[in-house]
């Protein structure tokens, strides 16, 4: 990948991860103590809920899981539909990264869900309860599922923007491995891995501050991040 495109891809990945960090804080603090994007954590919480007989936590983890799976499936179908419309006949994962039309369509679908989440959050007065809490949780997790699908279609096989344990593992391995290029210099794999980890922390930090001080503005963080991503994906960098 050429340098301008690589730099733009890094910015897109960081913005996506910033948004998922912000959304995870929103869901954990206001939507039933579950995560919007980290399904591994939700499965663990579901096991704990079953062990403790917590019907509420079981229902919230089930909603989160169902929303995320629906998002991944929906994002996958959107990508395949647009790839078929283009007549390329290629798998969605095979083309132009974040600037492929089917990837951009998937990102726009996520943005639409996040805007809907923002509206629902506002209607619920930033403190959703009852059925509204479940609907918002399902919307948030579906958006994160679409994002995970889009990232795969971008070709970012070594980086995730929703679950980052593997990204952290890859970063530590790259730093610990004595790999060298043809000129004998150490290779460290660029800034994308540390960038997305920093983006996750920044999104969670700002979202946590807003939860305490101005909860009505919490959904603005993932929406703003997603608008940034859609705008970046609309303008392929020149070589």
N, C-alpha and C positions, 0 to 999 in steps of 0.2 A: 504494500500500500504506500502511495506517495505521501510525502510529509504533510502538505496542506490537508489532505483528506484524513490522514491519521490524527492530526491535531483537532480537526473538527469532530471526528468520531469520539475522541477523548472528551471533548466538551459536552457532546450529546450524552455520553454514558454518565458523566458526572451529574449533569442536570437531572437525568432520570433517577439516579440514585438519591440525589437530594430530595426529590419528590417522594420516593418510596420511604425514606427515613422520616419525613414529615408526616406521611400518612400512617405509618406504623405507630407513631406517638399518638396521633389523633384517635386511632382505633383502640389502642390499648388503654388510653385514659378515659375515653368517652363512649366506647362501643362494646363494652363487656369484657375488658381485660384479655383481648385476643389481638393477634397481629393481622394486619392487612396483607402483608406479603410473605411472611416467614411461615410457610406451612409446616415445616419441620417442628418449629416451636408450638404451633397449634395442635399438631398430633400428640406431642408430649403433654400439652395442657389437657387434651381430651382424655388421655390415659389417666391423668391425675384426677380429672373431674369424675370419671367412672369409679375410680378407687374411692373417692370421697363422697360419692353419691350426689354431686352437684348438678342438678338438672339444668340450671341456668347456664353454667359453663359448658356443659355438653351441647346445649342448643346453640350457643354462640360459636363454638369451634366447628360444629357441623355447618352452620351458616357460612362461616368464613371459608371452609374447605369447598363447599358447593359453589360459592361465588367465584373463587379462584379458578376452579376447574372449568366453570362456564366461561370465564374470561379467556383462559388459554385456548379452549376449543373455539370460541368465537373469533379470537385473534388469528388462529390458524386458518379458519374458514375464510375470513376476510382476505388474508394474504393469498390463499390459493385462488380465490375468485378473481382478484385483480391480476394475478399472474396469468390466469387463463384468458382474461379479457385482453391482455396485451398480446396474446398469440405467441408468446415466446416458447411455450411448451416446457420451460425449465422449472425445476423446483424453486419455490420462493427463496430458499436459502442460498441459491446459486448466483444471485445478481446483486448489484450495485450498492450493497450496504444500506445505510440509513437513507440514501437518496433514491432508492428504488420506489416506484409508484405504489406498489403493494405495501411496502413498509410504511410509507407516509400515510396511506389510508388507514392502516392499523393504528398509528400514532394519533391520528385525528379522532378515531373511534374512542381511544382512551381519553383524549381531551374532552370529548362530549360527555363521557361518564363522570369525569372529575367536575365538570361544570354542573352537572345534575346533582352530584354529591354536595357541592357548594350551596346550591339552592336549597336542598333538603336540610342541610346543616343550619342554614339561616332560618328556615321555617320552624325548625325544632328549637330555636333559641340557643343553639350551641350546646344544648344538654339533652340530646335525644333519649327517649325512653320508650318502652313498650315496642309496638310494631315498627315505629319509626327507627328505632335503634337497629333492628334487624335489617330493615330495608337499606339503611345507610351502610351497614356493615357489608351486606351483599354487594352493593354498588362499589364500595371501596376495594373489596377483594377482587371483584370482576375487573376493575381497572388495572390492578396490579397483575392479574393473570394475562390480560391483553399485553401489558408492557413486557412481561417475561417472554411471551411469544414473539413480540416485535424484535426484542434484542437477539433472539436466536436467528431470526430472519435477516438481521443486520450482519450476521457472520461473526459475532463476538462470542466465539465458542469458549474462550478462556476467562470470560468476565460475565458476571451476572449483575443486574441492578436491583434485584429483589432479595436474593439470599446470597450472603457474601462470605460464608465460611470457606467455600472453595476458592474464592478470589484471594482471601487472606492466606490460605494455604499455598496457592500458586505464587503469591508475592514472596513469602518467606522462602519457598523452594528456589525461586529465581535469585534471591539474594545470597542464599547459602551455597548454590551450585557454582563451581569454578568453571563455568562455561566461558569460552573465548571465541572471538571471531577470527577471520583469516589474518588480521593484523596483530593478533595476540592480545587484543584488548578485551576486558571483561564485558559481558553482555548482561543487562539487567531488565530488559523487556519494556522500557519506556515508563510513562507516567500514568497509564490508564488504571492500573491496579491501585496504587496509592491514591490516585485521584478519586476513584469511586468510593474508597473507604473514607476519605476525608469528606466527600459529598454526603455520604450517609450520616456521618457524625454531625455535620453542619445542619442538615435538614432536621434531624432529631432534636438538636439543641434549640434551633429557632422555633420549632413547633412546640417544644416543651415550655419555652418562655412565653409563647402566645397562649398556651393552655392556661398558664397562671395569670397572665395580665390582660389578654384581649382574645378570648376564645373564639369570638366571631370571625377573626381573621385567620384561623388555623388552615382552613381549606385553600386560602389564597396561595399558600406556599407550593403545594403540588400543582395547582392550576398554573401559576406563574412559571414553574419549571417546565411544565408540559408545553406551554405556549412558546417558550424559548426553544424547545426541542423541535416543534413543528416548524418554526421559522428557520432554524438551522437546516432542517431536512429539505426545505424548499429551495435552497441555494447551494448546489454542489460547488465545493471549492475548486478553483482552477489549478491545474497542474503547474 
